[in-house]
Amino acid sequence: MLLNALVLLAALPAAAQAPTHIKAELIADSRSVAPGGTVTLAIRMTPQAGWHGYWLNPGDAGLGIELALEDARMKPLFSLGMLQYPVPQTLVVRGLMNHVYEAEYVVLVPLRVDARASGAFPLAFNARWLACTDKICVPESARLVLSPGITIKPATNPAEDRDMRFDGWRAALPAPLGTPATFAIDGNRLRIAVPLPASVAIDQPHLFVADEYQVKYAAPQRFLRDGNLLVVELERAKDAPPLAALGAVLRLAKGPDGLAITAAPGPVPAGGTPLSQGPSLGWLLLSALLGGLLLNVMPCVFPILSLKALSLARAGESETQARAEGLAYTAGVMLACLALGALLLALRAGGEQVGWAFQLQEPLVVAALLLLAVTITANLAGLFEFSVPGFASEGSPQGAFATGLLAAFVATPCTGPFMAAAMGAALLLPVAQAMALFAALGLGLALPFLALAFVPALRRRLPRPGAWMARFKLAMAVPMGLTALALIWLAWRVGGQWFVAALLFVAFGVLIQLTRIGLTQRLGRELGKWQWAAFIALGLLFCLLLPATINPPRQSESSILSAQPFSESALASGRASGKPVFLYFTADWCLTCKVNEAAAIEREETRAAFEKADVVVLRGDWTRRDPAITRFLTAQGAAGVPLYIWYPAGGGAGQQLPQVLTPALLAELATKTRTD
């Protein structure tokens, strides 16, 4: 036993210095203090990319910082006060809400000195905390040494060796609210009245309760205005302990601004005017509808427009048939949007960091889309005849329904005006409201086809069926073929060169088999068993060969703006430098992103303006799944890309830019920065 204890004691210093996922550093605001005085210590915590630390009340899970003097003999001379944290962020994982910090944060703690103390003291502290990602948590610890220590002497002037960084760190703490708040318990609700002038601007507030086990952290919070009172309603936790006093931090906006409040039992107004925390559900539904409608003219859905045009042209003269096809097409579109939305919400509820268009981040989905594009291109080019959805010689509701499914699946990866706000809100709203937004998106996408089906005057404007149909069908093989080429490039970006090689082998086999089917059809023969066997063999190759070859290449796309890869720490560093920051998120499967990059971002005029204004450029590539980017997009209220944010010089609040950039917009922002 003695030997084991000695071995353990010998190992402790080495363990304390072991590498951690959150680096901890101890700093004092002054190296000297008068007897009976107080010196402030700072614990600077720097998480690695993808890791986070916790607030004093971590939420549903986690652990904040624990700090203690290493030498027990020092405790009569030094005593630690309460740890003071900056305003945290919220992070929801598998339905649990945590209060976290994903970038560098600094915790302040006062160190009081006994009036009898004097002399120089080298101080060391033992610190413990929990470091987590979305998947794992690791208890960490470190021995923090205050170097060069603290000198206690009378007539000390702390300003002589004061650390100026503490001004910024103190400013990051929530400001104390001078007037006490009151709270009341009403059934399963905790209601707090916070004295706050009506003139104070509030945007997306959140109340962080310091007392553990009192409230359900992930439950929606309700905010109401009653004159100069802000009333906050929270859902109480089951079996919550008695509450005599309440401490909390009120975040006033999405950012570092917050108020530290203390509440005692007292009267709380029964009503109030609900505080708008974003667009109303009605406006979001309208935005989703308009966003879906605009998807019909986005470049990423042009091949689907050709499918719809051919399907409409072959609908025939019957009004009943046209309406049946319109309803069937609409049902297919809406079902696909609802299915994608439900899958997205289910994955996020399970802890997956995914966003809108998540399906195009999966190599096998891209592969399936490529084979589908090759098949449709071969059909349009006349290599074989097949009732591809929407191309039957006589229109059918079944064909229209399948065309709707296909249109939605290919179209929904894009985000455009109106759509971004609605889809971003869908990730945060209750399930029923979120699904209503997905349904509105599908209705907007199907609306032009539905209008043509139900308005005879619009249908009469369509060209009558005739010989032109064959030429039009052949012409539509060109954009669909170009879509297939684009998918080959995307497959390389998400799966690597060997994946593309294997995929091209399978696609070439499919094309050969389709050509043989066409020859069989022209000879008036039925398909043989060997032809079906060939398709089964190609299916097995798809399922067995392709997954084994996935090896995404490293991101090495060059930029004339010398863009750095996005990370929370890179953004914090760029903003701390005082320079303007341009942050943009893109993906190789997002045609809107690529159009904006060619038209407005990757331009010599933009580069010259950015160089003159000394702009820091950060680029987030969401081609493949990236949990850090997904979390940031969600925090900004965006469900997908593109997303463009401009942070002005001097650390001002970020400004979201339009999703469709004009060539002069970025240069004008940089020029305005120089003149300001």
N, C-alpha and C positions, 0 to 999 in steps of 0.2 A: 504493500500500500504506500509506504513512504517513497519507494522508487518511482511509482506511478505519479505521485504528487509532484515529485521533483521534475520529472519529465514534462508534466503538464505546465508547471510554472515556467520552465525554460522555454516552452513553446509559445507562451502568451505574448511576449514582445513581438515575435515574428508574425503571429497571427494578427496582431493589432496593426501591423504595417502591410498586411496583405493587400493586393490591388482590390479596389472596390468599383462598383458600377456607378456610384455617386461619390465624387471626390469631395472631401471635407477639408476646410482650411479655417483656422482660428486666427482672428485679428482683433486687436484692441484699439479703441479710438484715441488712446493716449498711453504713453509708456510710464507716466507718473501720476500719482493721485495723493491727495492730502489724507491724513488719518481721519476716519469717519466718512470719507467721501465715497463716490461711486464712479466706476469706470465701465463703459459699455463694451461688451464683446460682440463680435460678429462671427457667425458660423456661415461661411460661404459654401454653398452646396452646388456642385456642378454635375448634373446627370449626364451619362453617356447618351448618345442618340438612341431613342426608343425606350429609355428608362425614365422613371419618375419617382419623386419623393412625395411626402405627405404633410398636410397641415396638422395643427395640434389635435383637431378632431378629424381623423382620416375619412370618416363616412362609414359606409357599410363594411369596409375592410381596410387594413393598412396599419401603419404605426408612424407617429411623428418622431421627433428627435428627443432622445434622453441624454442629458449631460450631467456629469458629476465630477467633483474634484477627485483626482487620482490619489492624493496623499491625504489620508484622514486627519493627519496632524494639522493641516491647513484650515480645517473647517471652522475652528473657533475664530480665525482671523478673516475668513472670506465666506460670503454667503451669496448664492445665486438667486436672482429674481426670476420672474416668469418669462418664458421665452416669447418673443414678439415676432409674429410671422407676417409676411406680406399677404395680400389678397390672393387666395388660391384660385385654381380653375376646377371645373367639374369634369369628371370623366366617368362615363357609363360603360361598364363591361358586364355582359351577360345579365343585364337588368339591375345591376348593383351600381350605385353612384358613389364615387370616391372624390375626395377633395385633394387635389394633387398639384405638383409643379413639374412641368416637363422641360423647362429650361432652367438656367442658373437662377437660384434664389438665395437670399441672405436672411438669416434669422438672427435677431438681436437679443441679447440677454444682459441685464445689468448685473455687475459684480460689486457688491457692497463690501467696504473695508472697515474692519473694526477700528474704533478710535484709539485703541492701545497699540496698534500695529505700526511698525517702522522698519525701514531697511528695504533691501532688494529681494524679490521673491521670484524664482523661476517656477512658473505654474504649468501644470499639465492636467488635462481632463480626459476622462473616458466618455466617448460618445457612441450611442447606438441608434440605428434607424433601420427602416425597411426600404429596400430598393426593388421596384417591380417593373415588369413590362405587361403587355396585355395577356401574356401566357404564364409567366412565372414570377415568384417573389423570392428575394434573397435577404435574410437578416445580415446586416453589415455593422461593423464597428471600426473605430479608429482611436488611436491615442493622439490627442490634439495638444501640441505644446505651444505655449504662448512665448514666442521669441521676440525680443530678448527678455521678456518677463515684465514685472511691475515693480516700480520703485515707489515706496511710500515715504513721503517726507513733508514736513510742514511748509507752508507758504509756497505751495506748488502752483504753477501757472500751466494748466493743461493745454492752453492755446499754443504753447511753444512747440509741442510735438504732436499736434492734433492731426489725425488722419482725415483728409478732406473727403474721402470716399463715403464716409458715414453720413454726410448730408444727403446724398442720393439714396442711400439705403434707408434712412429714416423717412424720407419722402415717399418711399414705396410702401410704408406701413399704412394700414387704414387709419384715417384721422379720427380721434376720439370725438364722439357726439356729446357736447356739453350738457344737454338736457336729457335726463333719464327717460327711458321709454317705459311703457306699461304692457303687461300681458294678462290674458285671461284664457282659461281652458273651457271650451264649449263642446262637450261630448268628446268626439275623437279629433277635434280641431284645436290647435294652439294658435291664438290670435294675438298679434303684437301691434301696438300703436307706437309708431316712431315719429317724434316731432321733427318734421322736415318741411321747410318752406315750400309752398307750391311752385315757387320760381325755380327750384332746383331741377335741372334736367335729369331725367331717368330713362335709360334705354336698356331693355333686357336685364332687369335686376335679378339678383339671387341672394337669399339670406343663408349664410353659413352659421349654423348653430354650434356654439363651442361645447355645449353640454352633450355628452354622448347618450345614446339610447332614448332620446326624447322624441325624435321625429322620424318619419320615413323619408330618407334622403332622396330617393328617386321619385317620390310622388310630386306631381305638379304643384307649384307654389302660386298663390293668388295674391295680387297686389291691388289695393284700392286707395283712392284719394278721398280724404274728408278734410277739406280746407288745408290747413298746414300740418295735417297728420297723414302719414303713410301707414296704411293698415296692411299687415301681412298675415295671410292665413296659411297654416301648415297642417299637414295630416300627422297626428301623433302616432308614435310607435306603439305596438301592442305591448301591454304590461310596462308602460313607461313609468319610471320612478317618480316620486313626488318632486315638485319643482318649486323651490323657494325664491330663486333669482335666476335670471337668464342672461348669458353673455353670447354675443353673436357679432358677425361682421356682415354688413350690408354692402353688396357690390352694386354700385349705381349704374354701371354700364359694362359692356363687354371689354374688359381691360383691367388696369391696375387700380382704378379709383374705387375706394370703399370707405365705409364708416364703421368704427368700432362702437357698438352700443351695449348698454347695460339696461336690463328691464326688470322691474319689480311688479308684483301683482297689483292690478289696478284696473280702472275702467278702460274699455276699448269700444269705440263706436260700433254700432251694430251693422251699419251699412257703409256706403261709399260708392264712388264712381270707379268702376274697374279700370285699371291702368292698362292701356294698350301696350302689349309686348310684341308688337309686330303686326303685319297685315291681318285683317279679319279673315275668317274661313271663307266668306263669300268672295273676297278679293282674290284669295289664293286659288279658289276653284275657277274663277274667271281667268286668272293668269295661266293655270294649267291648260284650260281650254284653248286660249289664244296661243300658248306655247306649242300645243299639239297641232294646231292649225298651221302655224308657221313652219313646222317640220316638213310640210308638204313642198316647200320651196327651198329648203336647205340643200346644199350640194350633196350631203351624205345620203339623201334619199332619192336622188334622181333615178336610179334604176327601178325603184319601186313605183315611181310615177309612170314609168313606161308600162309596167305590168298593169296598173290600174287603167291606163288609157286603152290598152288592148282589150281588157276585160269589159270596159264600158262600151267600146265600139262593137263588141260581139254580143251585147246584151239583147239585141233584137228589138222588135217594135212593141212587144207586149208591156203595158204599164205595170201589170201585176208582176210580171217576171222581173222587170227592172227594180221594183220596190223590194221584191223578195231578195234579189242580189244585194241591194243596198243595205238591207237589214242584216243579211248574213255576213257581208263584209264588215259592217260595223261591229257585229258580235265577235268576229274573229279578232279585230283590232283590240277591242276592249278586253276580251279574254286574255290576250297576250300581255297587255299592259298590266292587268290585275295580277296575272300569274308572276310576271317579273317583279312587280311591286311586293307581292306577298313573299316571294323567295328572298328578296332583298331585306325586308323587315325581319324575316325569320333568321337569316344569317347574322344580322346585326344583333338580334336578341340573344343569339348563341355566342356572342363575343367576337364575331368576325368583323374586321374593319374593312367594309366594302361600301361602295357608293354606286350611284347611277352609272350604267354601262359596265358593271362589273363583269358581265359575261364575255366582253371582248378582251379582258385581261387573262383569259384562260386559253392556252394554245389549242386545246382540242375543240373548243367552240369555234375559234377562228378556222381551224381545219375543216370543220363541218360546214361552215359558211362558204369556204372556198369550193368544196365539192358541190355544194348546192349551186353556186354561181357558175361553175363549169357545166353542170347539167342544164341549167336554164340557157346558158349561152349556146350550147350545142343544139338545143331545141329551137331557139330563135334562128340559128343559122341554117336550120333545115337538115341537120345531120340525122335526126330521127324524129318521129312523131310520137308525142305522148301527151296525155291530159295533165300537163303541168298546171297547178292551180291558176285559174283565170284564163287559160288558153283553150278550153274546150271549144269545139266548133260552134256549139250552142251554149250560151251562158247557163250556169247552174248555180243554185245557192251554195252547194257543197264547194264548188270551185272558188266562189267569191269568199266564203268563210276561210278557206285555206289561204287565199291570197291576203286576206286581212291579217291572219296570223303571221305570215311571212313579212308583210309590210311593217307591222309593229316591231317585230324582232330585229329587223335591220335598221329601222328608223330611230328607235328609242335611245341608242347610244349617244345621239347628238343632244346638246342642250343649246338653247337659243334664247332670245329675248322673251321675257315673261316666264319661261319655263324654269329658269334657274331658281328663282325665289320659291316657286311652288314645290319643286322637288326637294330643295333644301329643307323646307318646312316639313315635308312629308316624313323626313327622317327623325323629327323631333315630336311630332304630334301623336296623340293616341291612335291606335291601329285603325279604328273605324274612320276617323277623319283622314288619315293617310291614304287609306284605300279609296276614299272618295276622290282624292286628288289624282290618283293613278287612273281612276275611271274617267275623270274629266279630261285627262291627257289623251286617253284613247279616243274619246268622243271627238276631241278637236282634230286628231289625226284623221279620223274617218269622215269628218264633216263634209269636205268637198264631194266625195263619192256619194254620201248619203243625200246631199242636196241635188246632185244630178239624177239620182234614182227617183226622188220624190217630186221634182219640179220638171214637168214635161217641156216647158219653154227652154230650160237649160239643155235638156237632152236633144231637142231639135237642132241645137247649134252644133252638135257633134257631126262629123262627116258620116255619110251613109256607108254601110259596109260595102266593100267592093274589092277590086284587084289591088287597090292601094294597101290593103291590109297585109298582103304578103310582103310588099316592099317595106312597109313600116316595121313589120316583125323582124325582117332581116336587118334593118337599120338599128333596131333596138339591141341587136346582138353586140354592137360596138360598145355602148356604155357598160353593158353587163360584162363583156370581156375585159374592159378596163377595170371594172370592179374586182374581177378575179385576179388581175395583175396586182392591184393594190393589196388584196388579201395575201398574196404571196409575199410581198414585202413586209406586211404586218406579221405574218407567220414567222418570218426570220427575226423580227424584233422581239417577239414574245417567246419564241421557242428555240432560236439558234439555227445554224447552218445545216446541221445534220437532221434536224426536225423538218426543215424545208425540203431537203433532199428526199427524205422518206415520204413527205406529203406529195411532192411532185410525182414520185413514182406511183403512188396510189391514184393521184388525179389523172395521170397519163393512162393508167389501166382502166379507169372509169371512162375516159374519153374513147379509148379503143372499143370498149364493150358497147358504148352508146352508138358508135359508128357501125358496128356489126349489127346491132339491133335495127338501125335504119336500113341497112342492106336487106336484112330479113323481111322487114316490113314492105319494102319496095318490090320484093319478089312474091309478096302475098303469102308468106309462110308464117306459122306460129313460132313463138320463141321456144327454143329447145332447152332441155334440162341443163346442158353444159353452159348455156348462157346464164341461167340462174345460179349455177354452181360457181361461175366466175365472179358474180357479184358477191356471193357469200364469202369467197376467198378474199376479195378486196375488203370486205367488212372485217374479216378476221385480222388482216394486215393493219387496218385502221386501229382496231382495238388493242392489238398486241405490239405492233412495231412502233407506232407513233409515240405512245407515252414513254417508251424507253429511250427515245432520242431527244427529249426536251432538255435543252441546256441553253438558257437565254444568254445572249451576249452581254458584255458589260456596256453600260451607256457611255458612248464616246462621241456623241453628236457635237460637232463644233458650232460655235456661235460667234458672230462678229462682235457681239456685245461682251464677250469674255464672261459669260454667265457662270456663276458658281452653283453647284447642286444645292437644292433647298434642304435645310434642317432647321429645327427650332433654334438651335444654338447659333447657326449662321445668321438667321434673321435677327436674333437678339444682339449679336455682335455688330451687324450692319447698322442697326438702329442706334446702338450705343455709340457708334463712331460719329454720330451727328450728321452723317451724309444722307441724302435722299436715297431711298431704296425702291427699286421696281421688282416686284415679285410676280411671277406668272407661272401658271400650272397648265400643262399641255399633255397630250398623248398622241402616239403615232396613228391611232385609229380615229382620231377626232379631226375631220376635215375642216371644221370651223377653225380649230386651233391652227392648222397648217396654213389656211388662207390668211389668218391674222398675222402669222409669223412672216409670211412672204410679203404681205401688203404694208405692215406697220412696224414690226419688231426688227426683223433681220434686214435693216436698210442702212445705207451709209449715212443718210441724214439723221436717223435716230442715233447711230453710233457716235457721230460727231457731237450732237447735242448732249448726249450722256457723258461723253468725255469732258466736255467743258464744265458741266455741272457736277462732275465727280460722282456719278450715280452708281450705287452698288446694285448689281443685277443678280437675282436669284431665280433659278429655274427648277420647278418641280415636275418631274417626268412621271406620269401616272399610267404609262403604257402597260406596265405590269403592276400587280397589286402591291401597294405600299401603305401599311397601316398608319405611318406617321403623316403621310399626305392626306389620307382619308380622314383622320381625326381633325387635321387643320381645316380641310374643306368643310367638314360638318360644323366646326366651330364658327366658320364664317357664314353659315347658312347656305352653303352650296352643296348640291348633291353630286356634281360632276364638273367636268372641264368643258370649256376654258374658264379660268378665273384669273383676273388681273387686279393687283392691288398696288397702289402708289402710296408710299410713306414719305411725307415731306421731310426736309432737312430739319434737324433740331429735335427729332423725336415726337412729332405730332401724330395724331390719330391717322390710321390708314384709310384710304379712300378706294372703294371698289370701282373699277372702271367698267365701261360697257363691254358686253361680250363680243360686240362687233367693233373692232378698232378702226379708226380712220388713219390714213398715212401720217397726218400731221399731229395727232393727239399727243403721242409720247414726246415728240420734240418740243411741243408747246409747253408741256408740263416741266420738262427740264429747263427750258428757257425761263419760265416763270420762277423756277427755283433760284436761278442766278440773279434775276432782277430783284427778288425779295431779299 
